[in-house]
Amino acid sequence: MIINRWVVAAASTTIFVAGFAIGTLRTEHSVAFAQGKHVYELRTYTAPEGKLGELNARFRNHTLKIFERHGMKNVLYMTPQDAPDSQNTLIYVLEHQSREAAKKSWDGFRTDPEWVKVAKETTANGPITTKVVSVFADPTDYSPMK
């Protein structure tokens, strides 16, 4: 009985903390949106056959950290569930303060010495992307995440 109370207390605390964190995140996004302080960028990368693992490794081990250093907020990274896209596609979302900030961040990223080195090393055996698509977007007024 005592163990069950501890489990319930621990679970309740975890749920409360998680709810608080999500609420804070949503509030920060809502305030930034209301003030016109950010824009989302949806990017889709297509990898050559057999190279998606290498592309994911580059993001996992290097790119996210370099993005953050240049003011880009990592929001979401995902791969499609269904073939054939599941074999060669990486989709991700970045948050920027504005379109102008995004341009500045990307310019800094492209010339970052660490990125230049990583890009050279990770493409030594050929390119790991064949197509990159970028779309800037704003949340709609009914979007749960603003």
C-alpha positions in Angstrom: 0.0 0.0 0.0 2.8 2.4 0.9 4.6 1.5 -2.3 1.5 2.3 -4.4 1.2 5.7 -2.7 4.8 6.5 -3.6 4.2 5.4 -7.2 1.1 7.6 -7.4 2.9 10.5 -5.8 5.9 10.1 -8.2 3.6 9.8 -11.2 1.5 12.8 -10.2 4.7 14.9 -9.7 6.0 13.8 -13.1 2.8 14.7 -14.8 2.6 18.0 -13.1 6.2 19.0 -14.1 5.7 17.8 -17.7 2.4 19.8 -17.9 4.1 22.9 -16.5 7.0 22.6 -18.9 4.7 22.1 -21.9 2.5 25.1 -20.7 5.6 27.2 -20.4 6.8 26.3 -23.9 3.4 27.0 -25.4 3.3 30.3 -23.6 6.7 31.3 -24.8 5.7 30.4 -28.4 2.4 32.3 -28.1 4.1 35.4 -26.8 6.8 35.3 -29.5 4.1 34.8 -32.2 2.0 37.6 -30.9 4.9 39.9 -31.0 5.8 38.7 -34.5 9.2 37.5 -33.3 9.6 34.2 -35.0 9.0 32.2 -38.2 9.3 28.5 -38.8 11.3 26.9 -41.5 10.4 23.5 -42.8 13.2 21.7 -44.5 13.2 18.4 -46.4 16.4 16.7 -47.4 16.6 13.8 -49.9 19.6 11.5 -49.5 21.1 9.3 -52.2 20.3 5.6 -51.9 22.0 4.2 -48.7 23.1 7.6 -47.4 20.2 8.5 -45.0 22.0 7.0 -42.0 25.1 9.2 -42.8 22.8 12.3 -43.1 21.1 11.5 -39.8 24.5 10.9 -38.1 25.8 14.3 -39.3 22.7 16.0 -37.8 22.9 14.0 -34.6 26.6 14.5 -34.0 27.2 18.0 -35.4 24.6 20.0 -37.1 22.1 20.6 -34.3 24.8 22.1 -32.1 26.1 24.3 -34.9 22.5 25.5 -35.7 22.0 26.5 -32.1 25.3 28.4 -32.0 24.0 30.5 -35.0 20.6 31.3 -33.4 18.5 28.6 -35.0 16.2 26.8 -32.7 15.8 23.1 -33.4 12.1 22.2 -33.1 11.5 18.8 -34.7 13.4 16.2 -36.8 11.6 13.3 -38.4 11.7 10.7 -41.1 8.6 9.4 -43.0 7.2 6.0 -42.0 6.3 4.8 -45.4 8.6 3.7 -48.2 10.1 4.9 -50.4 10.5 8.2 -48.6 11.4 6.4 -45.3 14.6 5.2 -47.1 15.9 8.6 -48.1 14.1 11.6 -46.5 14.8 13.7 -43.5 12.3 16.4 -42.6 12.9 19.0 -39.9 11.7 22.3 -38.5 13.7 25.3 -37.3 12.5 28.4 -35.5 14.0 31.8 -36.3 13.3 35.2 -34.8 12.5 36.5 -38.3 13.2 35.9 -42.0 16.1 38.4 -41.7 17.5 36.5 -38.7 17.2 33.2 -40.6 19.3 34.6 -43.5 21.9 35.9 -41.1 21.9 32.5 -39.2 22.3 30.5 -42.4 25.1 32.8 -43.7 26.9 32.3 -40.4 26.3 28.6 -40.4 27.6 28.1 -44.0 30.9 29.8 -43.1 31.3 28.3 -39.7 34.8 26.7 -39.5 33.4 23.6 -37.7 30.6 23.2 -40.3 33.0 23.6 -43.2 35.2 20.8 -41.7 32.2 18.5 -40.9 30.7 19.0 -44.4 34.0 18.2 -46.0 34.5 15.1 -43.9 30.9 13.8 -44.3 31.0 14.1 -48.0 34.4 12.6 -48.6 32.7 9.5 -50.1 30.2 11.5 -52.1 27.2 13.8 -51.4 24.8 12.8 -48.7 22.0 15.0 -50.1 20.6 15.2 -53.6 17.8 17.7 -52.9 17.0 20.3 -50.3 13.7 22.1 -50.0 13.1 25.0 -47.7 9.7 26.5 -46.9 9.2 29.4 -44.4 5.8 29.5 -42.7 3.7 31.0 -39.9 1.4 29.1 -37.7 -2.3 29.6 -38.5 -4.6 31.2 -35.9 -6.0 27.8 -35.0 -2.7 26.0 -34.7 -2.1 24.4 -31.2 1.5 25.5 -31.5 2.0 29.1 -32.2 
